[in-house]
């Protein structure tokens, strides 16, 4: 399998992300995780865009990281 096929981006709705501190907590939890290549947060839309390497981290693990910080996570879109 070619390496570029292992890279994905997901869009995640986080309905209880309500303030600047929420986005700091989520960024701080996701960015250091092995396999996460980038996190973009859109606070007004309560949405995260996460780029990651499927070979190093799974969608389920990303959702677990968010849930561990006390936030709900609804995957809206996953694309390669």
C-alpha positions as CSV (number, residue, x, y, z in Angstrom):
1,X,0.0,0.0,0.0
2,X,1.3,3.4,-0.9
3,X,1.9,5.8,2.0
4,X,-0.4,8.6,0.8
5,X,-3.4,6.3,1.0
6,X,-2.7,6.0,4.7
7,X,-3.2,9.7,5.3
8,X,-6.8,10.8,6.1
9,X,-8.7,13.8,7.2
10,X,-11.8,13.7,9.4
11,X,-14.3,16.3,10.3
12,X,-15.7,15.9,13.8
13,X,-18.7,17.8,15.3
14,X,-18.1,18.5,19.0
15,X,-21.5,19.8,20.2
16,X,-20.3,20.6,23.8
17,X,-17.2,22.6,22.6
18,X,-18.4,26.0,23.8
19,X,-15.4,28.2,24.5
20,X,-11.8,29.0,23.8
21,X,-10.7,26.8,26.7
22,X,-12.5,23.9,25.2
23,X,-10.6,24.2,21.9
24,X,-7.3,24.5,23.9
25,X,-8.0,21.3,25.8
26,X,-8.9,19.4,22.6
27,X,-5.9,20.7,20.7
28,X,-3.6,19.9,23.6
29,X,-5.0,16.3,23.8
30,X,-4.9,15.6,20.0
31,X,-1.8,17.3,18.7
32,X,0.7,15.2,20.7
33,X,-0.9,11.9,19.9
34,X,1.2,9.7,17.7
35,X,-0.2,9.7,14.1
36,X,-2.0,13.1,14.3
37,X,-0.6,15.4,11.6
38,X,-2.7,18.4,12.2
39,X,-5.8,19.8,14.0
40,X,-7.9,22.8,12.8
41,X,-10.6,24.0,15.1
42,X,-13.7,26.0,14.0
43,X,-15.2,27.1,17.3
44,X,-18.4,28.8,15.8
45,X,-19.3,25.6,14.0
46,X,-18.1,23.4,16.9
47,X,-16.1,21.4,14.4
48,X,-12.6,19.9,14.4
49,X,-10.7,18.9,11.2
50,X,-8.0,16.3,12.1
51,X,-5.4,15.0,9.6
52,X,-3.9,11.7,10.6
53,X,-2.0,8.6,9.5
54,X,-4.2,5.5,9.6
55,X,-1.2,3.3,10.1
56,X,-0.4,5.0,13.4
57,X,-3.7,6.0,14.9
58,X,-7.3,4.9,14.3
59,X,-10.6,6.8,14.1
60,X,-11.7,5.1,17.2
61,X,-8.6,6.2,19.1
62,X,-9.2,9.8,18.0
63,X,-12.8,9.7,19.3
64,X,-11.5,8.1,22.6
65,X,-9.1,10.9,23.1
66,X,-11.9,13.5,22.7
67,X,-14.2,11.5,24.9
68,X,-11.5,11.2,27.6
69,X,-11.5,15.0,27.9
70,X,-15.3,15.0,28.4
71,X,-16.5,15.9,25.0
72,X,-18.9,14.2,22.6
73,X,-17.6,13.5,19.1
74,X,-19.7,12.9,16.0
75,X,-17.7,12.0,12.9
76,X,-19.2,14.0,10.0
77,X,-16.9,13.1,7.2
78,X,-13.8,11.0,6.7
79,X,-11.8,11.2,3.5
80,X,-8.4,10.2,2.1
